[in-house]
Amino acid sequence: MIFPDSEALNACSRLRGRACGAVSAVVPRELHGSAWASCTHQLRWASLDDRQIAQLTTLGIQAGARIGTVRAFNSTQRRATTDSLTGLPNRSSAEERARNLNSEGKAFALVMADLDHFKRLNDSRGHAAGDQALRLFAETLRLSLRSGDMAARWAVRSLC
């Protein structure tokens, strides 16, 4: 999308109200119509030739595609290493960190906690209450940690 005047672009407040006046913008639309990147310059479109506009458009599209790829990769990586319920690192992340610390020869302590009577809470109050208890416990852990400490969810699935 090409906007000849940044005052007409409501997607980025940083382009509006500049001391230098309105600037032009190239904004690629990547995912569901939302802008993922923008290129701005201090010149008016009238001072650019068609080749320069095409180059700016290509640059904006490539930047938007790259940013979209990086965001998708980061999102996938985060989902693969994080417990979706608590937001804590998952078991495989905790194991990897322990392996790394061990291979580096660094001393570390591992503390494991269990929520007593958790099954009883789920059975009597429902899984939503159990989920809330796990989220609250995870947040309490996060707030209690020192810098460099890590809490993780080591979920053990019961077959019973």
N, C-alpha and C positions, 0 to 999 in steps of 0.2 A: 504494500500500500504506500502510496506517495502522498504526502501532505505538503503542499506548497507553503503553508504557514503554520507554525507550531501552536499558535493561538487557537486554531481549529481542531487540534488534536487533544482529546480529553483523556487519553490513555496514560500520559506521563506528565505529572505536574511539574517536573523539573524542566520541561521544555517551554513552559508558559511563563510569562512575566519576567523575562531576562532583561538585564540592564542594557544589553546590546540590541535589544529588540527581538522580533520574531526570527526564528531560525527554521530551516527546512528539515524534514525528517524522512527517512526511509524506514518503514516498520514492517518486517516480515510477519505474516500470520502463519503460525505453525500448527497449533493444536486447538481445536474447537473454537477457532476464531480469535484466540487471545494472543497478544503480542508477546514474543519471547525475547526479542532484542531490538535495539534501535540504533541507527547511525544518525548523528546530527552533524551539521556543519554551519558555519557562520555566514554562508553565502546565500543569495536568493537563487531559486531555480532558473530564473531568467539569465543569470550569468554562467550557467553550466550548459555544456552542449549535450547532445543525446548520448554520446559515448560515455561521458562522465556520469550522467544519470544512470545509465545501464551498469557501469562499474559499481556505483554506490548501491544500486539495487541488488546486484549479485553479492556484494560483500555483506549486506544486511541479511539476505536469505541464507548465505553460508554460515554466518554467525548465529542466526536463529536456529538453524538445523543443528549446529554443534552444541549450542546451549541446551537444546531439547534432548539431544543424545546424552549429554553429561547428566542432566537432571534425571532422565529415565534410568541411567546406570546407577546413580546414587540412590534413587528410590528403591530399585531392585536390591541393591547391596544392603540397604537399611532393613528392608523386609526380611532378607535372608539371615540377618544377624541379630534381629530384635524380636522379642516376644511381643506379639500384637496386642495382648491384653494389658500388660503392665508397662510396656515401653522400655523395659530393662533389656540388657543384652541377653541373648538366649544361651542355652547350654553349650552349643558348639562354639559360640564366641568366647564364653568363659573358659572352655577347654583350650582353645587356641591361645588365649592370653596366658594361661598357666603354662602351656608348653613353651611359649616365647620367653617368659620369665625364667623358666627352668633352664632352657638352652643358653640363656645369657648369664646363667649362674647367679641370678639375683634371688635374694631371700624373699619369701612371701608367706603370708598366712592365708589359710582357707578356712572360712567359717561357714557352716551350713546351719540353716534354721528350718524348722518345720512348723506349720500352723496347726496346733492341736485341734482336734475335733472338727477339721475343715469339712469332712464329709457330712457330719451332722448338721453343720450350717447350711450346706447345699440342700440337704434333704428336708430340713425344717423350714427354711426361708426361701429356697429356690436358688437357681444358678446365678440370677442377677445379683442377689445379695452376696454370693460367694465371689463373683467377679469384682464387685465393689470392694469387698474385704481385701482381695489380692491387690487391687489398684492402690488402696489406702496403705497397705503394708509396703508396697513398692515405693510409694512416695515418701513414706517415713524413712525407709532405708536410704533413699537418695539424699534426703535432707540431713541424714546423720553421718554421711561419709566424709572422710577427709579428702583433701586433694590427692589424687593418685589412686584412691581406693575405687573399687568397682563392685557393684551389686549386680547379680544376675539371677534370672529365673531358671532353676534347674528342675523343670517340670517332670514329674514321674507320673506316668499314666497308670492308673490302677485297672486291672482286668476284671475286678469284682464289681 
